Amino acid sequence: MRVEMVLGLIGLVMTGTQAFQCTSESACGIACTILGAELSKLNITSDFDVLKCVQGCNDELSATLSPSCVKGLCEWAVNSNIQDFTHEAKLIEADFTSSKTLSGILLALKWFSSVVGSKGKLPDGWLAIQKGYIKNFGSYDACKAIDGAEYCLSRFESPPMNGKTTTLFGPFASCVPNQCGSTDIKNVINATIYAAFGLILPNKQAQAGLTNAFFEVVQINTNCGDKSYEWTAGAGIMIALVSMFALLSITTAFYFWIHSRCSRRRLKGSKLASSNGYTRITNTEGDPDGGIILDQNSETSDQKLLSSIQNQSKDKKGSGQMSLLEEVLTAVSLTTAWKSFLTLREGTGTEAMDGVRVFSMGWVVFGHVLTWPLTAGGPGYSNIEDLVPYGGDKNSVLATPQGQAIPAAEFSVDTFFFMSGFLAAYISLKKLRNRTPADVLMSTPALYLNRWLRITPLYMIIIWFYTEVIPLTMSGPTFDMDGEIKACKDNWWYNFLYVQTVFPRGVNGKSVGDCYGVSWYLANDMIFFWATPWILAAYKLNKILGIFIPSLLTCASIAASWVIAWKHHLRFPTFDQSEYFPFYYKPPWTRAPPYLIGLLMGIGYYEFKRLRYSIPRKYHLSIQAGLGGLCAIIFGSTVYGTQHASSNVPSTEGYASNNAYIALAKPAWSIGLAAMLFLCFQNLAGPVGWILSLKFFQYVSKLTFCMYLLHPMILALIFFNRVYPIHYTHVNFSIFYISALASTAFLSLIVFLTIETPLANLQKSLMIRMLPSKPGQRRVKTIGTQQYAEPKDEVESKSGPAV
């Protein structure tokens, strides 16, 4: 029988019961015979000298393998007792579980020679390289079943750029004795490459030049054994912290249940909480934070804080006021959080945004389910050509009309930006009717602090839980979270300050935005929020100025995007090799238009409502047809108009249209979204508006902030433990998507009840105690999801200030 072993270079042929001494001479003799056969099969060279090959192999082998590795290989290959076939069985089994690495190496070398000959352009006939078929995972489970065996994976990678490498070929699997390490396998591959170039190019000078050129663009990375992470103090701290939140929320809920049973206190009247002497103020405004950060039902809006900064009393000793302990216990209670989840908002007219938010969150997960198997060194897809149209395959998913919905998931984030800008402007202006520009600017530091405190605690908890705890749940040969863990430990403070997207190309050659990749959205949203009070102050000063500034910034951002796309030859199709993400996708100066357009719509809709405009019934049909047609054209062109550009990888789309799409698609999407939401707000959107306004979406929209932060954890748990590639089918993709979405929603509900809501309630109480106030004004007390004014005997008004 013919057996190929240890990357094909140290293959040994065993026939019948014949045994022989394991020496480098015998191993090299057989290896060179196999190498000659492979070279002939691949038509690489016909001038092959076996004796020279054996001599060169001997020299390399003696300096390549460690003594322990050679001993292990000999024990597997040679048996002193011909009646005992144990070692022979190991050799045969290991050969079966290993990949044909030698063939892959020779193909890679011939590809490199072809690229050099064609001056860097990939010649025809090498689509297998592009499609990622030059890889083989062998049989991981079979190798693990062999006593004393170790599973290794070797990759041909590009040199690091900004701390990142790209896999060019591989991985190739090898099942070897556990006496062999990754250095042994790597040395064998290097020796094979030198030997192969020597066979291809007899001229030593040419051989040295091509070999050096190869290793300038390719490096070998080999890992043996399962990747796993050890328990750390940080993991213990994070588990204890999360457990503490869960325990507190449950025990305080139980305490209040016992307390209420004993005291028999009940709410009396429609708006009187007799247990604490507070009068409830019903909220009907919604949340200006919008986007994904805070849902419209939240009582912790920054603009609500803005309107009440001058109205909060520092008197903490008023009649009927909660003690600090009661306040904290109420804030962290599971009962309080559950009531917050069940409390629905009515009468705002913007309920459709809840449906938009939920669908957008589902779209985010939809896009990430497709791409996550390709991250963290995972095995990816076995049939990537069915998904990606390499060579212009029209049957690939991304080349079909329906497949355009996958890369178009980028627009989900622009939808969040748009809603954030709209609600920030619309609700703020309603709260600022009687405020001066100076009032707005004086309140800005408190607004910044309030926003930072609202988002950061949960954000940091999730990052560190992902960094410290999630790796402990994984073990396998293909995944690797070292880069992300190191990024979070080295650069966490960029996330802490929300400035990681300001340095998209890194600092001093090192990337600073790799800690929890999806966090780029939070950074940009925070940066946009920093500008909002200044724009609103300008609007309060002069309406034309307040409209001109965001309009000018929008145009400037579009122009900058166009220039950046032209200068850096960016390509928007997902699988085209360009620097689209660092130069365009993440920087705030290119992603600002949706937020600014949302802010402009918020200003316009505020004026529309303030002036009590109403659309006469006779114009309803024309408004529906006009704006509805505009939505259809914009949404259709931005989502499905990319099919031609996406029908081939690399894309054949001209740079003029490519650059125009990069610069204009997201602003256009935002304009279409504005038209659709205006129709919904005016009850002119028909079934679309009815669906988006369903109360079900109000519940789910409360979870979108947690869902955005938590879905990378779920996807990591689903995909990072895999040892074999996924075979893409619509059914498999749907199963992964539904399971990921459902798991994310369920986990988000738990985190919302036990961590997010308690933290938000504590943050509200802290800000109220910190804020200055005007003498004689009622202090609005926030308890859980409700707000209570101080007892009526302390104030003249019956309803309290508008909050």
N, C-alpha and C positions, 0 to 999 in steps of 0.2 A: 504494500500500500504506500501511498505518497502522503507524507505529513508535513505541513508547513507550520513552523513554530517560531515564536518570538520575533514578531515584525517581519517574518519571512527571511531574515538574515541568518538566524541560527536554527533554521529548520533542519530536522534530522529525519532520515528515511529509515524506517524499520521494516524489514521483510521477514515474515515467518517468525521463527524463534531465534534468529541470528542476533548475537550480541557483540558489541565491540566497545573498546575503551573510548570514553568521552574526552576528546582532545580538540584543541582549536583547529588542528589540521583536518581531522575528520569532519568537524562541523563546517568549516569553511569550504571543504571540497564539495559537500552536498549543497551548501548554500549557493556556491558559485554555479553549480549545475542548474539549480532552480532559477537563479538570476539570469543565466543565459537563456533559459526557456522563456522567461517572462519578457526579456528584451526582444527576443525573436517574435514573440506573440504580438508585442506592441509595435513592432517594426521600428524600433528606436536605433538599433545599430546591428550591422552584420559582421563587424570586425571585433570579435570577442575572443579573448585568450583566457581559457580557464585557469592555466597555471599562474599567469600574472594576477588573475583575480584571487586565487587562493593565497598567493604571497602577500598581496595587499590586505586581504581580509585578515590574515594571521597577525600582521603588524597592527592593524586597527583594533582587532579583538582583544589583544593582550593589554592594550591601553584603554579599552572602552568599558569592559565589564568588571565589576568588583569581584574579588575571589568568592565571596559568599553567593553571589548571583550565579557564577559559573558552577559552583558546587551544587546549587539547587537545580540548575538545568541538567547537570549530569545525573543527579539522582532520579530526575524524571525520565531521562532518555535512556539510561543504561541500567540493566538489571543483572546482578551477579547470579541470581537464581532463575534459570530459564523456566522453572515450573511455577514461578510467582509472577503474575502479570500485573501486579498492582501499579508499578511505576509506568508501565507501558500504557495502562488505562488512563492514568493521569495525563500523560503526554497527548494521547489521542483526544481526550475530553478537552484539554486546554486548547489544542489546535482547533477543535470544533467551535469553541466559544470565542476564539480570537477572530479579528477581521483580516482580510487580505491587504495588510498594510503595505507590503512591498509594491503591489500593483498601484495602490494609491499614490505612493511616493514617486514612482516612475511617471505616472500620469501628470502629477504636479510639476515635476521637473521638465517634462516635455512641454507642458503648458507655458511654463516660465520661459523656456527657450523660444517658443512661438511668439510670446508677447514681446520679448526682446527683439526678435526678428521683424516684427511688425511695428516697431517703435512705440510700444505701450498700448496699442489698440488690440482688443481681444479679437483674434482671428476667427473666421467662421469654423463651425464644427466643434466648438468648445462650450456648448450650452450646459453640459453636465456640470461644468465648473460653476457657472452662474446659478444654476438651480440647486446647488448644494448637495449634489449626489456623490461627490468625492468625500464620503464619510461612511463609517460602518461602526455600529455600536456592539457588534458581536452578540454574545448572549450573557448578560450580566448575571442572571439567576443561575445559569448552569455553571458559570465560573465560581460563583460564591459557594456552590454545592461541592466543589472539589476541595478536599482537605489540603491545607497548606498553600492554596492558590490566592492570588491577588489580582484584582481587576484594575487595569490602567487605561486611561484615555489620553491620547496625544493629539494636539492641535497644531496646525500651521497658522501662525497669527502675524498680523502686521505689527511693526514696532509701536510702542505706546505713543498716543497723541492726546495731550491734555489728560494724561493718566488713564486712557482707555485704549484697548486693543480690539481689533476686528479679526474674527476667524476667517481665514481664506480657504483652508481645506480642513477636513476632519470634522469631528474627532475620529480617530482610529482606535479600536479597542484591542487590548492585549491581555491575555490571561497567562500570568507568569508565576513562578514560585515566589512566595512572600519574602524570600531572601533578596529578591531583586527590588530595587527602588526606582523612583521616577528618574533619577539621574542615570541609571543604567539604560533605561529605555530611551531616554533622550540622547544619550551618547551613541547608542546603536543607530538611531535614525540619522544623526549627524554623520556618522561614519558611512552609512549607506549612501547619503547624498554626495559626499566627497568621492566615494568609489564610483557612483553612477556617472557623475560629471567626468570622471577620469575615463570611463568607458565611452561616453558620448564624444568627448574631445581629447584625442590622443595628445595634442599639443599642450604641454604643461602650462605654458603662459596663458593660453586661451582658457584652459581649465581653471586656473587660479582666478582669472578675471571674472569668469561667469559665476564661479562658486562664491566669490566675495560679493558680487552684485546680488546674488540670490539671498545671502544672509543679511544684506542691508535692508531688504524689504520683507523678509520672512524670518520669524523666530519660532523655535519649537517650545511648546509648553506641554508638559506631561504631568499628570496627577494620578497617583495610585491610591487605591483604597477608597472607602466611603468618606465623604466630607461630612463632618459634624462639628458642633460647637459645644464647648464646655460650659457648665453652669458658672455664672459670674455673680458678684455681689449686686451688680446693676439689675440682673434678672430677678433676684430675690426682692430687691427694693420695689421694682415695678409690680410684681405679683402681689406683694404686701399692700402697696398703695391702692391698686384696683380692688383688692379684696376688702380693704378698709371702706372704700366708697360703697361697695355693695352691702356690707354689713351695716354701715351707718344708715343707709336709706331704708333697709328692712326693719332694723330695730327702732328707728324713730317713728316709722309708720305704725309699728305695733304699739309704741308708747302713746301716740296720739289716739289710737283706737281705744286703748284702755282708759286714757284720760277722758275721752268723750263719753265713754260708757259710764264712768263714775260721776262725772259732773253734770251729765244730761244737758249740756249746753247745745243749743241749736241756733242756726241762723234764723233771725226773725225779720219779717218784712222783705221787700224785694231787694233792698240794697243796704241792709243793716247787719253788721257782724257784731252781735251783742257780746260775744265772748271776749272781744278785744276793744270794743268801743270805736271801731273804724267804719267809715262809710265807703262802700265800694264805688269805684268809678269805672264805668264800663268803657272798654276800649273799642273803637270802631275805625281806627285809622290804618292798621296794618304796620308792617315793619319796613322802614326805609333801607335797611341793610340789603334786603333783596338778595339777588343772586343765589348763591348756595350757602352763604355764611350764616344768615339768620332767616328763618321763615317769617312770613307776614303775620303769623299769629303771635310771635314773640312779643313780650312786653318790654324788652330791653333795647328798644331802638335808640340809636345814638341821637337822632333828632328829637326824640321825646325827652331825652336828657337835656338837649340844647334848650328846649322850650321851658324846662323847669329848673335850670341852673340857678336862676335868681329867685326861685320860689320855694326852695327847700330850707326848712328850719334847722338850726343847729341845736335846738332844745331837745334833749333826749329824755326829759323827765316829765313830759306831758301826761295828763290823765289818760289812763287806759292804754298806754304804750307798752308794746312787748319789751320784755327784758332781752338783753343780748343773747342769753342762752336760748330763750324761746325762739328768737329770730333765727339763730343758727340751726336749731333742731327742725324748725319749720322749713327752712331752705333746703335741707338735705333729705327731707322725708320722701319716701317712695310715694306716699299718698299725694303729696303736693305735686310731684312730677307727673303722676298718672292723671290728676285733674288737669294739669297743663296740657297733656297730650289730648285729652278728650274735649277741651274747651275749643269751640269753633268761633271764628270771626264772622260777623254778619254785617251787611250794609255798607261795605267798602266800595263795591263796584269793580274791584280788581281781582276777584276770586279766580279768574281764568289764569292768572300768573301761577297759581298753585299747580294747576295741571301742566303748564309749560315747564315748570321747575322739575316736576316728577318725571315727565317724559325725557327731559334733557339729562337727568341723572341716569336714567335707564340707557340712554344713548352713550354716555361716557363708559359705562360698564360694557356695553355692546362692543365698542371699539377696542377696549383694553383686553377683552377676552380673546380677541383675535391675535393681538400682538404679544401678550404676556408669555406664551410658550416660547417666544424667541429671545427672551431676556434671561439674565442671571446664568448664562452658560447652559441653558436647558437644551434638551434634544431637539426641540422644534417640531417641524412637520416632516413626515416621511414622503409626502406628495406635494411639496411646496408649489409645483407647477400647476396643480389644480386650483391653487389659490392666487398665485402671482403670475401674471402673463409674461414670463420670460420668453423672449423670441417672438412676441406678438401672438401668443396662443389666445384665440378669441373665446375659447371655452373656459378660461380661468375666471374665477369668481370676480376678481377685481376688474376684469375687462367687460363684464356684463352690466347692463343698466341697473339692475337691482343691487349689484355689488358696490355701486358708488355710495350707498348709504354707510358703508364701513369707514372709508377715509373721511367722509363728510361728518363723522362724529366730532370732528374738531369744532363744528359750529355749536355744539352743546355748550362748550365753555364760553363762547361769545354770547350765547343766550344768557348765561349767568351774569356776565359783565353788563349786558344791556339792562337786565332787570335791576341789578344793583344800582346802576346810574339813575334809572328812572325813579325808583322808589326813594333814593337819597334826595333827589330834587323835589319830587312831588310832595312827599310828606313833610320834608323840612320846610318848604315854603308855606304849607298850611300852618305849621307851628310857629312860623316866624312873621306872621302878619303884622304884628305890632313891634317888631324888633328893628333896631338900627344896624347898619353894617358893622359899627363898632361893637355892638353886643355879640354879633356872630363871631367876630375875630377874637374877642376876649374869651369866648367860650371854647375856642378851638383846642387849647391844650387839654381841657377836660374831656372834650370829645375824643381826642386821640387816645388818651389814657383809658377811657371807657371802652373804646373799640379794641384796644390791645388786650385789656383784661378779659374782655368777653371771649376772644378767640384763642389766645395763646395758651392758657392752662390745658385745655383739652387737646389742642394741637401738639403741645410738647409731650403730654402723656402718651398719645398715640405714637408719636415718633419713637420715643424711647421704649415703649412696649414692643414695637415692631423691631427695633434694633437689638434689644436685649433678650426678648422672650421668644419671638417667632423662630429665630434660628435654632432654638433648642428642640423644636418640633420636627426638624428635618434631618434626614440622613440619606446620602446617596452620592453617586459618582459624578453627577452632571451639574448640580447647582453650586453656586458660589456667591455668597453674600458679603465676602470680605470687603469688596470695594465700597458697597453702600454703608456697611458698618463703619468703616474707616472714615468715610465722608461725613457721617453724622457725628462721630467723635471728634473729628478735626475741625469741622466747619459748622457745627450746630448753631453757633451764635449768629451766622448769616440768616438762618431760618428764624431765629429768635427775634431778630430785628426786621425781618421781612425784606431783605435787600439782596437775596441770592440772585435774583433775575437782573439786577443792575450790573452784574459781572458775568454775562453769558459765556464769555470766552475764558473765564477763570481769572485767577490772580497769581501772578508770577508763574504762569504756565500750568497751574493746577486748577482744576475745576472746583467751584465752590457751590454748585447747584445740584449735586448728585445725592444729597441727603433727602430721602423720601421724595422721589421725582415728581409726584403729582402736586407737591407743595408750591410749585411755581405759580399756580393760580392764586393761592392765598397771598403770596408776596405781591403780585400785580394788583390784586383787588385792594390790598391795603395801601399801596402806593397811589392808586386812583382815589381812594378815600381821602388821603392826605390833601389832595388838591380840591376836594369838593367844598369845604367851608369857604375857601378863598373865592371860588367861582360864585357861590351863593351870596357872599358878601358883595361881590361886584354887581350881581344882579339886583341886590337890595339898593345899591348905590345908584345904578343906572341900568334899566332893563336891556337896553341895546348893548351895553358893554357886557352884561351877563350872558347874552346870547352870542356876541361876537367872539368872546374868548374861547369857549369850547368849540365853536365852529372853526376858528383859526387853528386850534390844536388838532382837530380832526383832519383838516386838510394837510397840515404839516406832517402828521403821522402817516397819512396815505402816501404823500410824496416821498417821505423817508423810506417807507417800505418798498416803493417802486425802485428807488435808487439802490437800496441794499440788495434787492433781488437781481438787479442788472449787474452791479459791481461784483457780486460773489457768485454769480451763475447759479442761483438757487433753483431748485426744482420742488414743486409742491407734491407730486405723487409720493406716497409713503415709502416705496421701496427703491426710489432713485437715490443714488449715492450723491448727496449734496449736503451742505451745512445749513439746511432749512431750519432745523430746530434751534441751534444756538444763535443764528443771526436774525431769524424772523419770529419763530414760534413763541419763544419765551420772553424776549425783552419787552418791558412795558411801553417803550416808545413806539413799537410796532403794533401792540395789541390794544392800544387805548381807544380807537374809534368806536367799537361797540359800546363801551362805557359812556363815552362822551355823547354819542347819539342817543343813548338811553336817557342821559341827563337832560339833553335838549328836549326830548319828548316829554320828560317829567315837567319841565318848565312850561312847555306849550299846553300840556293837559291841565296843569294847575290854572293857567290863565283861562282855558276853556271852561273849567268848572267855576272859577271865581266870577267870571262874567255871566255865568248861568246861560251859556249857549245851549241850545238844543237843536237837533237836526229835524226840520219839518218832515213829516211822514212822506210827503210827496217826493222827497229826495232820497228816501231810504234805498230804493232799488238801484238808483244810479250810483250811490255811495257804495253799496254792496258790490255792484258789478265792477266799479272802478278800482276800489281798494282790494277786492278779492282777486281781480285779474292781476293787479300789481304783485300781490303775494304769490300767486301761482307762477308768474314769470320769474320773479326773483328766486323763489325757493327751487323751482325747476332748473333754472340755469346754474345756480351755485352748487346744487347737489348733483344733478345729472348731466350738466354740461361739461363735466370733466371726463366723460367716458373715453373720448378720443385720446386725451393725454394719458389716461390710465390704462389704455389697451395694449401697451407695450412697455417692457422694462429692459433697458432704459427708455424713458419716454422720448418719442419723436416729435413732441409738441414744440413749436417754434418759441424762441425765447421772448418774443414780443408779447404774444398772447399769454405765455406762462407768467411773465412779470406782471402783466395787467391783472391776471387772476389773483396772484398773491396780494397785490395792493388793494384790489377793489372788492374781492369776494366777501370778506367779513363785514366791511361797511354796508355793502348791499344787503347781506343777510339781515343786518340790524334794521335797515329801513323796512324790509319786508316784515320783520317781526313787529315793528312799530305799527305798521298798517293793520296787521292781523289783530294785535291787542286792542287797538282803537275800536275796531269792529266788535270785539268781545265786550269791551267796556260799555259800548252803546247798545248792546244786545242785538247786534246786526250780523253776528257771525254764524247764525243758524246752528246746526248740529255740532259744529266745531266748538263754538262758544259754550254750548250746553255741556259737552263732554269735558272740556277743560275746567269748567266751574263746578263739577261734581264735588260734593262734600268729602268723598273718599280721598280726593287729592289733597284736601286741607290736612288730613291726618298724616298722610305719607310725606307731604312737603316739610313737615316738622323734622323729619329724619334725614333730609338730604345733606345737611352739613356733616353729620356723622357718616352717612353712606359714602360721601366723597373721600373722607379721611380713612375710612376703614376698608374700602373695597380692595386696595392693594394687598392688605393682609390676607383676605379671602383668596385672591388670585394666587398669591404666593403659596398658600397651603394647598391649593388645587394643582398647581403646575410645577412647583419647584422640586417636589419629591419624585417626579417622574424619571424613569431611567431609559425609556424607549420613546422614540418620536410618536407624535399623534398623527393618525391618518385623518386628514380633513374630509369631512362630509357635512352636508347641511344638518343632518340629524345629530352628529357628534357635536357640532358647534352649538346647536340649539340646547342640547343637554347641558353643556358646560355653561352656557349663558344663563339659562333658567336657574341652575343650581347656584351660580355665583351671585345672581341678583337676589334670589330668595335668601341665601345665607347672609348676604350683606345687609338686607333690610332687617332680618331678625336680630343680628348682632347690633345693628344701629339702634333698634328699639331698646335693647338692654342698656346700651351705653347712654342713650338719651335719658332714660329714667334714672339711672344710678350715678352718672357722672356729669353729663352735659348740663342738665337742668339744675342739679344742686350747685354746680360751679357758677352757673348764670345767676341763680338767686343770691348766692353769697356776694357775687360781684355787684349786683344791684344794691344790696344793703351797704356794702362798703362805699360805693360811690355816693349814695345818699348821705351817709355820715360825713363824707369828706367835702361835700359841696357847700359853697357859700349860699346865702339866701337873703331875701329882702325881709325886713322886720314886718310882722303882721300878716304874712302870707301863710296859708296852710301848708303843712308839710305832707307831701304825698308819700305814703309808706308802701313799699312793695313787699308783699308776702307771697312767695310762691309765684303763681301765675296771675294773681289778682293784685289790684292796687287799692289802698284804703286811705281816705283822708282822715285827719285827726278828728276827734269827737266834735259834734256840731256846736256844743256850747263854747268852743274856742274860736269859732269863725262865724261870720255873718251869712255867707253863702250856703245854700243847701246842697249844691252839687259839687262844689270844689272847683279847682282850676282844671282847665282842659289839659289832658295829658296825652 
